[in-house]
Every structure is written in structure tokens, then in C-alpha cells.
Amino acid sequence: MVDRETAAIVPLIDNDLVRVTRFDFTPGAQTGWHRHEYDYVITAITDLGMLLEEPGGNAREVDIPSGQAYQRKAGIEHNVINRGSENMSFIEVELKPQ
């Protein structure tokens, strides 16, 4: 196991509809392993060069240009790592069931 710095995780909104969180990573920083409770959307503030560690020892590289977004379903489990040499940031919006 690699000892990595943890990304700065800043809650912005948490109500009956959504949970909005900002994530700021220095190079090599990680979120830590987590499982997504809700469907979610990520919007890149900076270019994202991510390494996604997944269950079973799998890992994959994902690049998202600044200003772009992607969506995933609840239940995703992973550790997100900044694999780049620059800081990276994104906003995550989790969609709570109504």
C-alpha cells in the first residue's frame, strides 16, 4: 500500500436533493477508498489526470478536460488519485432519490 496525501474534501451543499462536494488534489493525492451511495456527476474545474483504483486490484487511467463532466451510477467503489504533476480539482454532485 502506497502512503499518499489525502485530497482536500470540502462540502458545499447537503440537503434533501443533492450533496455537492469540491475535491482538490495535489500531485499524488487520493480520495481514499469509498463507495458512492448515490448516482453522481463530476465536473472538472481543472484538467483531470486520474488513476482510478478499483476492486480486485484493477486500476485505470482517466483523463477529463477542464469544463467537462461525466456521470456514474450509485454503487461505484474506487480510490481516485491525481496521477499528474499539477494540482487538480473537480466538483461532485450526488443526486439523492426523491
Secondary structure, DSSP 8 states (H G I E B T S, - for coil): -----B-EEEEEEESSSEEEEEEEE-TT-B--SEE-SSEEEEEESS-EEEEEEEGGGEEEEEEE-TT-EEEE-TT-EEEEEE-SSS-EEEEEEEE---
